[in-house]
Amino acid sequence: MSVHLEISQGLRVDDLQSLQDKVRLRGGRLIAYSEVISALMISARSYTVRWVATPEGRISAGVPSTIVTGLLGWWAIFGPYRSITALVWNQRGGVDVTDALLRAYPGNSSFLGYSDTTALGEFQESASRLSRRICAGMAVLLVAAITWLIWSSSRK
């Protein structure tokens, strides 16, 4: 079961009550995973919340989001950057949003306050820094490869 989050001023969760009941009855944690889908000039990021029974299952629960991003996230100008950020996010086991979602109640339109999104923002910034470093490294390798190709073709 997955529920999509929209992060703007807060988190919006569509099926909040069933997620809360599942955690209260069965335990476990609610983990947010990132997905990126890109096409030409557009790259869209979404967040999926999954219930995870044990801490050991956090990375494996993010595999569907990782597969979606790995296949569909690269095909736009900013797609590689967002995809790397999402893959780092998911491979670190996502972000635990259980406490914030248990404090929310359906009558408030399922919006959580700004302070609840702070951990998500800090985690996203950490993944973005790593993604920028990886993209910079890839750019250096690309320039080196092009330079080598030009140099080797001019020797002939």
GROMACS elastic network, one bead per residue, 0.5 to 0.9 nm:
[ bonds ]
;  ai    aj funct       b0    kb
    1    49     6  0.83269   500
    1    50     6  0.63873   500
    1    51     6  0.74745   500
    2    15     6  0.89907   500
    2    48     6  0.58493   500
    2    49     6  0.54266   500
    2    50     6  0.51610   500
    2    51     6  0.78712   500
    3    13     6  0.64391   500
    3    14     6  0.63204   500
    3    15     6  0.65700   500
    3    16     6  0.83974   500
    3    19     6  0.88271   500
    3    47     6  0.81366   500
    3    48     6  0.54075   500
    3    49     6  0.52053   500
    3    50     6  0.70869   500
    4    12     6  0.78029   500
    4    13     6  0.63121   500
    4    14     6  0.69916   500
    4    15     6  0.89677   500
    4    32     6  0.88693   500
    4    46     6  0.68536   500
    4    47     6  0.54767   500
    4    49     6  0.63315   500
    5    11     6  0.58313   500
    5    12     6  0.52160   500
    5    13     6  0.53863   500
    5    14     6  0.78116   500
    5    32     6  0.81648   500
    5    46     6  0.66831   500
    5    48     6  0.60276   500
    5    49     6  0.71685   500
    6     9     6  0.88849   500
    6    10     6  0.75484   500
    6    11     6  0.55535   500
    6    12     6  0.54140   500
    6    13     6  0.76288   500
    6    46     6  0.66636   500
    6    47     6  0.67373   500
    7    10     6  0.54524   500
    7    11     6  0.50597   500
    7    12     6  0.71516   500
    7    46     6  0.83030   500
    7    47     6  0.80300   500
    7   117     6  0.81088   500
    8    11     6  0.70526   500
    8    12     6  0.88493   500
    9   111     6  0.86304   500
    9   112     6  0.85344   500
    9   113     6  0.77795   500
    9   114     6  0.65809   500
    9   117     6  0.84104   500
   10   111     6  0.59492   500
   10   112     6  0.53093   500
   10   113     6  0.58087   500
   10   114     6  0.57955   500
   10   115     6  0.87909   500
   10   116     6  0.76905   500
   10   117     6  0.62372   500
   11   101     6  0.89791   500
   11   110     6  0.75071   500
   11   111     6  0.54794   500
   11   112     6  0.55197   500
   11   113     6  0.79441   500
   11   114     6  0.87886   500
   11   116     6  0.84361   500
   11   117     6  0.72202   500
   12    16     6  0.89145   500
   12   109     6  0.77440   500
   12   110     6  0.55581   500
   12   111     6  0.51864   500
   12   112     6  0.73037   500
   13    16     6  0.56851   500
   13    49     6  0.85824   500
   13   101     6  0.84688   500
   13   109     6  0.86082   500
   13   110     6  0.58238   500
   13   111     6  0.74679   500
   14    17     6  0.88247   500
   14   109     6  0.89811   500
   14   110     6  0.74294   500
   15    18     6  0.59398   500
   15    19     6  0.66418   500
   15    20     6  0.89617   500
   15   106     6  0.88132   500
   15   110     6  0.88281   500
   16    19     6  0.52889   500
   16    20     6  0.61798   500
   16    21     6  0.86883   500
   16   101     6  0.74011   500
   16   102     6  0.86248   500
   16   104     6  0.81375   500
   16   105     6  0.76645   500
   16   106     6  0.66328   500
   16   110     6  0.69152   500
   17    20     6  0.51343   500
   17    21     6  0.61683   500
   17    22     6  0.86204   500
   17   105     6  0.77133   500
   17   106     6  0.66937   500
   18    21     6  0.50772   500
   18    22     6  0.61046   500
   18    23     6  0.87182   500
   19    22     6  0.51299   500
   19    23     6  0.63462   500
   19    24     6  0.86405   500
   19    30     6  0.79200   500
   19    50     6  0.88048   500
   19    51     6  0.75198   500
   19   101     6  0.84099   500
   19   102     6  0.86217   500
   20    23     6  0.53393   500
   20    24     6  0.61612   500
   20    25     6  0.85951   500
   20    98     6  0.85533   500
   20   101     6  0.72555   500
   20   102     6  0.58841   500
   21    24     6  0.51037   500
   21    25     6  0.59632   500
   21    26     6  0.82436   500
   22    25     6  0.52937   500
   22    26     6  0.56735   500
   22    27     6  0.71501   500
   22    28     6  0.84463   500
   22    51     6  0.80706   500
   23    26     6  0.53878   500
   23    28     6  0.58227   500
   23    29     6  0.66511   500
   23    30     6  0.77294   500
   23    51     6  0.77039   500
   23    53     6  0.88373   500
   23    98     6  0.82631   500
   23   102     6  0.85147   500
   24    27     6  0.57263   500
   24    28     6  0.85417   500
   24   102     6  0.88350   500
   26    53     6  0.79531   500
   27    52     6  0.88496   500
   27    53     6  0.67597   500
   27    54     6  0.89028   500
   28    51     6  0.67990   500
   28    52     6  0.54939   500
   28    54     6  0.59997   500
   28    55     6  0.80501   500
   28    98     6  0.87987   500
   29    50     6  0.83177   500
   29    51     6  0.57908   500
   29    52     6  0.52948   500
   29    53     6  0.64184   500
   29    54     6  0.76215   500
   29    55     6  0.80469   500
   29    96     6  0.68713   500
   29    97     6  0.77892   500
   29    98     6  0.55968   500
   29    99     6  0.87254   500
   30    49     6  0.62462   500
   30    50     6  0.56500   500
   30    52     6  0.61585   500
   30    53     6  0.88091   500
   30    95     6  0.84064   500
   30    96     6  0.59145   500
   30    97     6  0.56786   500
   30    99     6  0.85266   500
   30   101     6  0.81053   500
   31    48     6  0.81105   500
   31    49     6  0.53670   500
   31    50     6  0.54459   500
   31    51     6  0.63928   500
   31    52     6  0.69054   500
   31    58     6  0.74170   500
   31    61     6  0.86728   500
   31    62     6  0.87288   500
   31    93     6  0.79380   500
   31    94     6  0.58791   500
   31    95     6  0.53453   500
   31    97     6  0.57312   500
   31    98     6  0.70071   500
   32    47     6  0.61573   500
   32    48     6  0.54597   500
   32    50     6  0.65402   500
   32    62     6  0.85858   500
   32    90     6  0.85406   500
   32    93     6  0.87541   500
   32    94     6  0.54004   500
   32    95     6  0.51024   500
   32    96     6  0.63636   500
   32    97     6  0.65243   500
   32   120     6  0.88615   500
   33    46     6  0.84250   500
   33    47     6  0.54583   500
   33    48     6  0.51627   500
   33    49     6  0.62427   500
   33    50     6  0.77365   500
   33    61     6  0.87279   500
   33    62     6  0.60956   500
   33    65     6  0.65881   500
   33    66     6  0.85023   500
   33    86     6  0.78334   500
   33    89     6  0.70121   500
   33    90     6  0.56534   500
   33    93     6  0.79185   500
   33    95     6  0.68923   500
   34    45     6  0.69291   500
   34    46     6  0.58932   500
   34    48     6  0.63564   500
   34    49     6  0.89384   500
   34    62     6  0.84281   500
   34    65     6  0.64440   500
   34    66     6  0.79261   500
   34    69     6  0.82487   500
   34    85     6  0.85774   500
   34    86     6  0.51531   500
   34    87     6  0.76834   500
   34    89     6  0.67012   500
   34    90     6  0.64902   500
   34    94     6  0.75553   500
   35    44     6  0.82354   500
   35    45     6  0.56105   500
   35    46     6  0.52909   500
   35    47     6  0.60741   500
   35    48     6  0.74640   500
   35    64     6  0.89602   500
   35    65     6  0.52835   500
   35    66     6  0.69555   500
   35    67     6  0.88092   500
   35    68     6  0.65786   500
   35    69     6  0.53631   500
   35    73     6  0.78014   500
   35    83     6  0.77871   500
   35    86     6  0.61706   500
   35    87     6  0.82615   500
   35    90     6  0.87350   500
   36    43     6  0.68416   500
   36    44     6  0.56172   500
   36    46     6  0.64976   500
   36    47     6  0.88429   500
   36    65     6  0.83202   500
   36    66     6  0.89172   500
   36    68     6  0.72237   500
   36    70     6  0.84123   500
   36    72     6  0.69842   500
   36    74     6  0.82445   500
   36    79     6  0.76215   500
   36    82     6  0.67708   500
   36    83     6  0.59148   500
   36    86     6  0.68949   500
   37    42     6  0.84243   500
   37    43     6  0.58374   500
   37    44     6  0.53883   500
   37    45     6  0.65862   500
   37    46     6  0.85021   500
   37    68     6  0.73745   500
   37    69     6  0.62809   500
   37    71     6  0.84194   500
   37    74     6  0.76317   500
   37    75     6  0.80150   500
   37    76     6  0.89398   500
   37    79     6  0.77981   500
   37    83     6  0.83539   500
   38    41     6  0.76531   500
   38    42     6  0.56267   500
   38    44     6  0.61404   500
   38    45     6  0.86412   500
   38    69     6  0.88038   500
   38    72     6  0.59623   500
   38    74     6  0.61731   500
   38    75     6  0.50735   500
   38    76     6  0.53838   500
   38    77     6  0.87402   500
   38    78     6  0.84912   500
   38    79     6  0.59028   500
   39    42     6  0.54223   500
   39    43     6  0.64216   500
   39    44     6  0.88894   500
   39    72     6  0.79875   500
   39    73     6  0.80854   500
   39    74     6  0.81423   500
   39    75     6  0.51483   500
   39    76     6  0.53665   500
   39    77     6  0.89552   500
   39    79     6  0.83367   500
   40    43     6  0.80414   500
   40    75     6  0.59425   500
   40    77     6  0.72362   500
   41    75     6  0.81776   500
   41    76     6  0.50944   500
   41    77     6  0.60876   500
   41    78     6  0.80680   500
   41    79     6  0.87899   500
   42    75     6  0.85077   500
   42    76     6  0.60020   500
   42    77     6  0.78077   500
   42    78     6  0.80671   500
   42    79     6  0.80769   500
   43    73     6  0.72838   500
   43    74     6  0.84438   500
   43    75     6  0.79056   500
   43    76     6  0.60605   500
   43    77     6  0.79391   500
   43    78     6  0.66278   500
   43    79     6  0.57069   500
   43    82     6  0.78422   500
   44    73     6  0.83650   500
   44    79     6  0.85291   500
   44    82     6  0.86818   500
   45    73     6  0.87991   500
   45    82     6  0.76158   500
   45    83     6  0.87780   500
   45    86     6  0.83629   500
   47    65     6  0.88162   500
   48    65     6  0.77909   500
   49    97     6  0.82647   500
   50    61     6  0.71737   500
   50    62     6  0.82023   500
   51    61     6  0.83247   500
   52    55     6  0.72498   500
   52    56     6  0.88506   500
   52    57     6  0.63081   500
   52    58     6  0.63147   500
   52    61     6  0.69188   500
   53    56     6  0.85983   500
   53    57     6  0.70622   500
   53    58     6  0.85715   500
   54    57     6  0.54685   500
   54    58     6  0.73034   500
   55    58     6  0.56217   500
   55    59     6  0.86829   500
   55    93     6  0.88810   500
   56    59     6  0.73126   500
   56    60     6  0.81688   500
   57    60     6  0.53406   500
   57    61     6  0.59652   500
   57    62     6  0.87622   500
   57    93     6  0.84988   500
   58    61     6  0.52886   500
   58    62     6  0.66571   500
   58    90     6  0.87305   500
   58    91     6  0.88623   500
   58    92     6  0.85003   500
   58    94     6  0.71054   500
   59    62     6  0.53084   500
   59    63     6  0.68953   500
   59    90     6  0.67848   500
   59    91     6  0.59382   500
   59    92     6  0.69568   500
   59    94     6  0.74228   500
   60    63     6  0.52996   500
   60    64     6  0.84559   500
   60    91     6  0.88139   500
   60    93     6  0.81823   500
   61    64     6  0.72289   500
   61    65     6  0.84753   500
   61    90     6  0.89952   500
   61    93     6  0.82541   500
   62    65     6  0.54354   500
   62    66     6  0.61703   500
   62    67     6  0.87459   500
   62    90     6  0.56719   500
   62    91     6  0.74829   500
   62    93     6  0.69951   500
   62    94     6  0.71223   500
   63    67     6  0.60481   500
   63    68     6  0.85986   500
   63    90     6  0.77658   500
   63    91     6  0.85394   500
   64    67     6  0.51345   500
   64    68     6  0.62550   500
   64    69     6  0.86324   500
   65    68     6  0.51685   500
   65    69     6  0.61644   500
   65    70     6  0.84479   500
   65    86     6  0.86135   500
   65    87     6  0.84985   500
   65    90     6  0.74988   500
   66    69     6  0.51579   500
   66    70     6  0.58843   500
   66    71     6  0.85671   500
   66    86     6  0.76358   500
   66    87     6  0.59796   500
   66    90     6  0.65348   500
   66    91     6  0.80518   500
   67    71     6  0.61105   500
   67    72     6  0.83386   500
   68    71     6  0.54093   500
   68    72     6  0.57937   500
   68    73     6  0.72376   500
   69    72     6  0.52960   500
   69    74     6  0.76624   500
   69    83     6  0.60171   500
   69    84     6  0.87529   500
   69    86     6  0.72772   500
   69    87     6  0.72389   500
   70    73     6  0.59638   500
   70    74     6  0.73502   500
   70    83     6  0.71680   500
   70    84     6  0.88633   500
   70    87     6  0.77594   500
   71    74     6  0.73716   500
   72    75     6  0.67331   500
   72    79     6  0.88234   500
   72    83     6  0.88158   500
   73    76     6  0.77332   500
   73    79     6  0.54814   500
   73    80     6  0.69187   500
   73    82     6  0.74905   500
   73    83     6  0.53376   500
   73    84     6  0.88651   500
   74    77     6  0.81297   500
   74    78     6  0.79051   500
   74    81     6  0.82446   500
   74    82     6  0.81684   500
   74    83     6  0.63155   500
   74    84     6  0.89309   500
   75    78     6  0.83592   500
   75    79     6  0.57243   500
   75    80     6  0.76089   500
   76    80     6  0.74765   500
   77    80     6  0.73466   500
   77    81     6  0.85276   500
   78    81     6  0.54685   500
   78    82     6  0.62646   500
   78    83     6  0.84634   500
   79    82     6  0.52493   500
   79    83     6  0.57627   500
   79    84     6  0.84377   500
   80    84     6  0.60145   500
   80    85     6  0.84831   500
   80   131     6  0.88814   500
   80   135     6  0.77552   500
   81    84     6  0.53816   500
   81    85     6  0.62948   500
   81    86     6  0.87344   500
   81   128     6  0.80827   500
   81   131     6  0.61636   500
   81   132     6  0.70100   500
   81   134     6  0.86414   500
   81   135     6  0.66455   500
   82    85     6  0.50504   500
   82    86     6  0.61374   500
   82    87     6  0.85871   500
   82   128     6  0.80910   500
   82   131     6  0.78699   500
   83    86     6  0.50412   500
   83    87     6  0.60285   500
   83    88     6  0.85061   500
   83   131     6  0.85669   500
   84    87     6  0.50413   500
   84    88     6  0.60845   500
   84    89     6  0.84441   500
   84   127     6  0.82401   500
   84   128     6  0.82446   500
   84   130     6  0.84404   500
   84   131     6  0.54831   500
   84   132     6  0.87172   500
   84   134     6  0.79521   500
   84   135     6  0.82878   500
   85    88     6  0.52386   500
   85    89     6  0.61216   500
   85    90     6  0.87005   500
   85   124     6  0.76417   500
   85   126     6  0.88800   500
   85   127     6  0.52044   500
   85   128     6  0.54007   500
   85   129     6  0.84149   500
   85   130     6  0.74429   500
   85   131     6  0.52206   500
   85   132     6  0.84719   500
   86    90     6  0.61112   500
   86    91     6  0.85046   500
   86   124     6  0.86404   500
   86   127     6  0.76515   500
   86   128     6  0.87654   500
   86   131     6  0.89214   500
   87    90     6  0.51287   500
   87    91     6  0.59572   500
   87    92     6  0.84702   500
   87   127     6  0.87547   500
   88    91     6  0.51546   500
   88    92     6  0.61235   500
   88    93     6  0.87986   500
   88    94     6  0.87201   500
   88   127     6  0.59185   500
   88   128     6  0.86632   500
   88   130     6  0.79463   500
   88   131     6  0.76953   500
   89    92     6  0.54570   500
   89    93     6  0.68880   500
   89    94     6  0.54474   500
   89    95     6  0.77345   500
   89   123     6  0.76467   500
   89   124     6  0.72464   500
   89   126     6  0.88575   500
   89   127     6  0.60352   500
   90    93     6  0.52247   500
   90    95     6  0.83386   500
   91    94     6  0.70416   500
   92    95     6  0.82784   500
   93    96     6  0.85580   500
   94   123     6  0.89371   500
   95   119     6  0.80133   500
   95   120     6  0.66956   500
   95   123     6  0.74568   500
   96    99     6  0.79289   500
   96   100     6  0.88806   500
   96   119     6  0.88431   500
   96   120     6  0.86606   500
   97   100     6  0.55108   500
   97   101     6  0.61538   500
   97   102     6  0.86249   500
   97   116     6  0.84211   500
   97   117     6  0.88519   500
   97   119     6  0.86607   500
   97   120     6  0.82583   500
   98   101     6  0.52162   500
   98   102     6  0.60239   500
   98   103     6  0.86413   500
   99   102     6  0.51880   500
   99   103     6  0.63148   500
   99   104     6  0.88479   500
   99   116     6  0.87452   500
  100   103     6  0.53115   500
  100   104     6  0.65379   500
  100   112     6  0.71589   500
  100   113     6  0.88807   500
  100   116     6  0.57874   500
  100   117     6  0.83703   500
  101   104     6  0.51633   500
  101   105     6  0.80685   500
  101   110     6  0.84980   500
  101   112     6  0.76825   500
  101   116     6  0.88803   500
  102   105     6  0.76000   500
  103   112     6  0.83956   500
  104   107     6  0.86877   500
  104   108     6  0.74942   500
  104   110     6  0.62584   500
  104   111     6  0.72157   500
  104   112     6  0.62977   500
  105   108     6  0.59711   500
  105   109     6  0.78151   500
  105   110     6  0.61889   500
  105   111     6  0.85010   500
  106   109     6  0.57550   500
  106   110     6  0.52556   500
  106   111     6  0.86348   500
  107   110     6  0.70278   500
  108   111     6  0.62639   500
  108   112     6  0.84486   500
  109   112     6  0.89120   500
  112   115     6  0.81898   500
  112   116     6  0.62804   500
  112   117     6  0.76303   500
  113   116     6  0.55553   500
  113   117     6  0.71049   500
  114   117     6  0.53614   500
  114   118     6  0.67262   500
  115   118     6  0.53204   500
  115   119     6  0.81649   500
  116   119     6  0.69055   500
  116   120     6  0.79960   500
  117   120     6  0.51478   500
  117   121     6  0.61302   500
  117   122     6  0.86665   500
  118   121     6  0.50259   500
  118   122     6  0.61306   500
  118   123     6  0.85299   500
  119   122     6  0.51459   500
  119   123     6  0.60861   500
  119   124     6  0.84515   500
  120   123     6  0.51360   500
  120   124     6  0.59783   500
  120   125     6  0.85434   500
  121   124     6  0.50098   500
  121   125     6  0.60988   500
  121   126     6  0.86155   500
  122   125     6  0.51047   500
  122   126     6  0.62595   500
  122   127     6  0.87167   500
  123   126     6  0.51164   500
  123   127     6  0.62783   500
  123   128     6  0.85555   500
  124   127     6  0.51193   500
  124   128     6  0.60242   500
  124   129     6  0.86708   500
  125   129     6  0.61827   500
  125   130     6  0.87212   500
  126   129     6  0.52752   500
  126   130     6  0.65360   500
  126   131     6  0.86632   500
  127   130     6  0.52316   500
  127   131     6  0.60673   500
  127   132     6  0.86717   500
  128   132     6  0.60805   500
  128   133     6  0.86269   500
  129   132     6  0.51787   500
  129   133     6  0.64246   500
  129   134     6  0.87894   500
  130   133     6  0.51458   500
  130   134     6  0.62714   500
  130   135     6  0.86616   500
  131   134     6  0.50775   500
  131   135     6  0.60916   500
  131   136     6  0.85039   500
  132   135     6  0.51078   500
  132   136     6  0.60385   500
  132   137     6  0.85380   500
  133   136     6  0.51009   500
  133   137     6  0.61661   500
  133   138     6  0.86071   500
  134   137     6  0.50785   500
  134   138     6  0.61657   500
  134   139     6  0.86295   500
  135   139     6  0.61245   500
  135   140     6  0.86576   500
  136   139     6  0.50260   500
  136   140     6  0.62693   500
  136   141     6  0.86881   500
  137   140     6  0.51281   500
  137   141     6  0.62685   500
  137   142     6  0.86073   500
  138   141     6  0.50958   500
  138   142     6  0.61000   500
  138   143     6  0.86602   500
  139   142     6  0.50031   500
  139   143     6  0.61790   500
  139   144     6  0.85361   500
  140   143     6  0.51898   500
  140   144     6  0.61238   500
  140   145     6  0.85906   500
  141   144     6  0.50102   500
  141   145     6  0.60698   500
  141   146     6  0.86073   500
  142   145     6  0.50875   500
  142   146     6  0.61800   500
  142   147     6  0.85059   500
  143   146     6  0.51563   500
  143   147     6  0.60231   500
  143   148     6  0.85113   500
  144   147     6  0.50645   500
  144   148     6  0.60822   500
  144   149     6  0.86021   500
  145   148     6  0.50815   500
  145   149     6  0.61625   500
  145   150     6  0.86549   500
  146   149     6  0.50557   500
  146   150     6  0.61750   500
  146   151     6  0.84973   500
  147   150     6  0.51864   500
  147   151     6  0.60352   500
  147   152     6  0.84949   500
  148   151     6  0.50093   500
  148   152     6  0.59201   500
  148   153     6  0.84390   500
  149   152     6  0.51731   500
  149   153     6  0.60500   500
  149   154     6  0.85148   500
  150   153     6  0.52619   500
  150   154     6  0.61366   500
  150   155     6  0.88235   500
  151   154     6  0.52424   500
  151   155     6  0.65271   500
  152   155     6  0.53712   500
  152   156     6  0.71970   500
  153   156     6  0.56895   500
